[in-house]
Amino acid sequence: MGTIETELVSQVSEDDGQRADVIVEAAGRLFFAPGFARVSMDDLARELGMSKKTIYRHFPDKRSLLAAVLDRQFAAVERTLVAAVEDAKGQPFGVRVQRFLIAAGSELGRIGAAQLATGRGDAMLRQYVEQRVDAVVYRRLDELFRDGHRRGLLPAPPELLSEITRGALERLLTSQLPRELDWTAADLLRATVDTVLYGAIRSAHPGIDDEQLRAVMPTARDDEQEVGP
């Protein structure tokens, strides 16, 4: 293949990639809006101003398009969590856990993970979301708790702490409690993490006083002061 032909093929591939990105972006806006179940490929074609045939050339059906949308959403979640872990390096163990979980709660709330996890009537979608949340969020959380346990900071089995924290995180994403208490879900998650880890760390250090405990596991207020401007 000559140089001109190679350049043309490369340009076509680049154009196809850009068009696929445009389709995924528009699908994300529609699919994550209220009334997702009623959004059709016709609706998407009208939104984009292109034919359904063009969309189907990139994505054979609505499910494959939604998978591409979710891949993009979870990639963004993962980047945020990796950044949270990096930013907390060298900080006390409790701060590392707090920052990771608050970042996770905020990101999962942003993409509507709790609602997606119901599958919206699609069992394959529900399974896909569960797998992605497990890979992106919970495996990192499990390793964080295992690290704390190895270092003697958490006497409770790390598996138990993982289950407690997973349940709290998932429940708070759909709970009415934030509205009832006039707190944000992030505020409640922070308080939950403090309650679970504060007690766990205290039991690992019998006789420790509050000042000493804060050196290991700052409270939410201390953490805010530490990371504030």
N, C-alpha and C positions, 0 to 999 in steps of 0.2 A: 504494500500500500504506500502510495507516494505521500509527500509532506502535506499537500493540500487536502487529500482525502483524510489523512490522519487528523488534521486540524478540524475538518468538518465533523468527523465522528466525535471528536472531543467536545466540540461546541454543542452538538446535539445532546450528548450525555449530560453536559453541564446544564443545558436548558431543561432537560427532563428532571434533573435533580432539583432545580429551582422551582419548577412547576409542582413537583411533589411536595416540596416544603410549603408552598403557598396553599396547597390543598389541605395539608395537615394543620396548618395554622388556622385556616378558616373553619375546619371541622372541629378543632378544639374550642373555638368560640361558640359554635352552635351546640356541640355535644355536651358541653359542661354548663350550658344555660338551662334554666327550668324548662321542663317539657321535652327532655332529651328523647324519650321514647317516640315522640311524634315527629322528630326530625328525620326527614327522608333524604335520599340522594338527590331527589329533585330540588329540595330546599337548598341543599349544598350547591348544586349547579347554579341555581338562581343567585345565591350569595356570591359566587365566584364569577358569574357571567361567562361560564363555559359550559360545554355540553357534558352530559353524563358519560358519553363515550370516552371523552378525554379523561375523566376521573377514573373510569373503570380500566383504562389502559395502565394506570398506576396502582390502583387498588381494586381487586376483583369484586369486593363486597363491602358492606358497611362494617362488618366485624373486623376485617383486616385493616380498614382505615382507622377504626377506633383503637386497635392495638398499636398502630403507629403513633396516634395521639398520646396514648398512655406511655409509650416508650419515651417520648419527648418529655412528658410531665415528670416521670420518675427519674430521668437523667438529670433534670433540674433539681429535684429533691436531693439526689445523691451528691451533686456538686455542693449544695448548701450544707449538707451534713459533713462532708469531708472538710469543708472550710471551718465549720464549727469545731471539729476535732482538732484541726491544726491550730486554730486560735487559742484553744484551751490547753495546749501543751505546756507543761511546767506548772500548771495551776493545781491547787489541792484537788484530790479525787472527787469530792462532792461538787466542786465547780465544774469539773469536766462532765460529770453526769448531768448536772442541771442544764448546762448549755446545749449538750447534745439533745436531751429530751425536749427542751423548749423549742429548739430549732426543728426537731422532728414533728412536734405537735403543730407548730405554725405551718410547716410545709404540707403536712397531711390535711390540715384544715383548708389550706389554700386550694388544693386540687380536689377537695371533696372526697377524700379516700373512703371515709366511713360510708357515704352514700354509694360510692362505686362498689364497695365490698359487698353490698347486697345483691350485686349483679344486675340490678334493674331488669330482672326477669330473665337474665342470660347466665346460665350456670358456668359456661366457659369463661365469661367475663369475670364473674366472681372469683373463680379459681385463679385466673391470671393476676388479678389485683392482689389477692392474698399472697401469691408467690412473690410478687414484686415488693410488697411491703415487707415480707419476711427477709428477702435478700438485701434490700436497701436499708432498712431500719433495724429490724430485730436481731439480725446476726451481729451487727455492730454493737448493739446494746448488750447482747449476751457476752461478747468478748470483753466489753468494758467491765461488766460485773465480775467476770472470771478473773480479770486483772486485779480488781479490788480485793477479791477473795484470796488470791495468791499472795498479795502484799500484806495480808492480815488486817485489812481495813473493814472487811465485811465478814462477820462470823456466820451469818445465815447462808444457806446454800445459794449460790448465784442463780440457780434455776428457779428457786422460789421468788427471789427478787425480780427476776425477769418476768415471771408470770404475773406478779402483782402489778408491776409497772406497765406491762402490756395492757392488762385489763383496764387500768386507770386511763391510759392514753386513749384507748379505743372508746371507752365509755364517755369520756369528756368531750369527744368530738361530736357526739350526738345528744348529749345531756341538756336538759333545760336548766340545770343548776347555775350556769353562768348568768342566765337572765334573772333567775330568782334571787341570786346574791348580788347582782349588779357587779359581777367580776367578769373579766375576760376568761376564755378557756385557757389561755396561756398562764394567767394568774393562778387559776385553780390547779393547773398541772404543776406549776412551780411549788405550790403549797403541798401538793400530794407527794412530790419528790422529796421535799424537805421532811415531811412527816415520816415517810418510809425510811429514808437514808439516815436521818438524824437519829432515829431510834436504833437502827441497825449499827451505826457507828458507835453510839453510846454504849451499847451492850458489848461491843468489842473492846472497850476501854473502861472497865469498871472503876468507879471512883473518879473519873475524869470530870472536871468542872466545866462550866459553860465557856469560859475563856479558852481553855485548852481545846474544847470540842470545836470551837469556831476555827481554830487553826487547821483542823482536819476537814471540817465540813461547814463552811460559812452558811449562814441562813440566807433566805432570799434577800433580805434587806442589806446584809453585808455584801452579797454578790452584786447588787445594784450599785452600791457605792464603789465597789472595786472596778466595775466595768464602765462606770459613768464617765462623762467628760471631765 
